[in-house]
Amino acid sequence: MSQLSASTGAIAVFGGTFNPIHFGHLRSAMELLESLELDQLRFMPAKEPPHRERPEVSAEHRAAMVEMAIAGEPRFLCDKRELDRQGPSYTVDSLVELRAEFGEQRGLCLVMGCDALLGLPGWHRWDELLDLAHLVIMARPGWHLPSQGPLAALLHEHAGSVEDLSRHPAGKVITQTLRLQDISATNIRALLQLGLSARYLLPESVLAYIAERGLYAKQE
């Protein structure tokens, strides 16, 4: 596991299935790393995502692809704690563990897209997330944040700025507008299942890993 610097900059957690990880994930993560002045961003592959079907490719394969994709960027880390946990991969459990590891004063951020935000009230113990971390919402062109209801109230009450990451360990919602990355894991899987090339959508090392193991194989 990589060592953090002596800085007290914030740490971000970017969860997902990463099935497979691609340049959209990686470019978004780099933009967040720089715009939020993070010390570290942790990719956290979910073993059993609670709100979608379990991926057909194992968590071990997905984590291995993440590690290949981020090799060479010391501020990126693949955090595999959810692979060792039985049952659904609840984000709140991982944040509890991370908060215990980093202490009460270190800034901790949970990164999510607008689509995940809209489903937040259905998350396990979702009302505890802001006690443990900030929420960083990746806003993209065409998305609109909720204007009414419990999520709108949450966004208004806890609205924060990048500066809050160094002032508070948790409790703020920060929206970051990122460049549009029109790449999706769903489309990559579809290409591979049709026997078509997914080159230039994800790192060559990940493509080689997929080919060597026959992942997302062409359908007969």
Helices and strands as residue ranges (DSSP letters): E 11-16, H 23-35, E 40-45, H 59-70, E 76-78, G 81-84, H 91-102, E 108-113, H 114-118, G 120-122, G 126-128, H 129-132, E 134-139, H 150-157, H 164-167, E 173-177, H 185-193, H 204-213
